[in-house]
Amino acid sequence: MSTTHTAVGYTANLPATDPESLVTRDIETPQPGPHDLLVDVQAVSVNPVDRKLRAGAPADGFRVLGFDAAGIVRAVGDEVSLFAPGDDVFYAGTIDRPGTNQRFHLVDERIVGPKPASTSYADAASLPLTAITAWETLFDRFRLTEASTGTLLVVGATGGVGSILLQLAETLLPGVRVIATASDAERQAWVRDLGAEDTVDHHGDLSAEVLELAPGGVDWLFTAHSYGQVETYANIVRPFGEIVAIDDGPRDVEPLKPRSITWHWELMFTRPVQQTADMAEQHRLLAEVSRLTDAGKLRPTTNETLSPISRETLRQAHERIENNRTVGKIVLHDWA
């Protein structure tokens, strides 16, 4: 194995339309730490967090982005017990280590899952970050179970997380009715195909449309777009209901107090960044996502595929996300 490899990152906070917003460098191939896997990256996908970091986070000289990845384990650390060289894996990495937009990548085995055997590397790379976020939302934040009954509103349902959350609810939560936001016929068809029973248009009168379908308010509300929406949410979530937000959200949630509505934050990087005692839960949930995918109960949400993985194809993906022109996930595979 070469002592250096190709990586794509940024050196300055430039718009995605700028040809220099992403650059290619040869960097040193690292050695695995005790719990690390060295992964030969075969495919990656691009998420809104990539765009957000590229646009505003310090580059510190050269920062490699990328979270979702699928690939082949090439080397392991001394304390690794879950994987071996040659294993196919998929994972979402963490925000406090270099990203996956490089040929060889180090990741802690405790946040890695076995790649679904039934999918390509490209389709597998569409799943981890969104699946972890959706899973933690439903089962850690909302604490839903197979016996749960009630109504869930998914705001931002056509995005990557929403597209997985709908499928998990359809498969694992038979007593939960799901209402999804979708702004046009194409998006309505997308979310219904993934399991939503009803749709509403978040660009219209969200309160009126939701309360027509759920007159007493919804029990749970997941949102990828909460900024400026708290008063609306206070009107459409029932008393003692719960909200999970994954964006930066509002700074004032006081309008929720009269109905004793609970506000949760969901950040799938919390376990690896904070090195929590249950960090390996992400390994276990990704293994279950892999099993559900191979059983045909969960499908990848790839909506666009680009090849090869390069500064230009990654820049194109960033530009599409920056312009909010995506449904599902943009995936890139194979190196030039």
Secondary structure as UniProt FT lines:
FT   STRAND          4..10
FT   TURN            16..17
FT   TURN            19..20
FT   STRAND          23..28
FT   TURN            34..35
FT   STRAND          36..46
FT   HELIX           48..56
FT   TURN            60..61
FT   STRAND          63..64
FT   STRAND          69..76
FT   TURN            78..79
FT   TURN            85..86
FT   STRAND          88..91
FT   TURN            95..96
FT   STRAND          104..108
FT   HELIX           109..111
FT   STRAND          112..114
FT   TURN            117..118
FT   HELIX           121..124
FT   TURN            125..126
FT   HELIX           128..135
FT   HELIX           136..141
FT   TURN            146..147
FT   STRAND          150..155
FT   TURN            156..158
FT   HELIX           160..172
FT   TURN            174..175
FT   STRAND          176..181
FT   HELIX           185..193
FT   TURN            194..195
FT   STRAND          198..200
FT   TURN            202..203
FT   HELIX           206..213
FT   TURN            215..216
FT   STRAND          218..223
FT   TURN            227..228
FT   HELIX           230..236
FT   STRAND          237..245
FT   HELIX           254..259
FT   STRAND          262..265
FT   TURN            268..269
FT   HELIX           270..274
FT   TURN            277..280
FT   HELIX           281..294
FT   TURN            295..296
FT   STRAND          302..306
FT   HELIX           311..322
FT   TURN            323..324
FT   STRAND          329..333
//
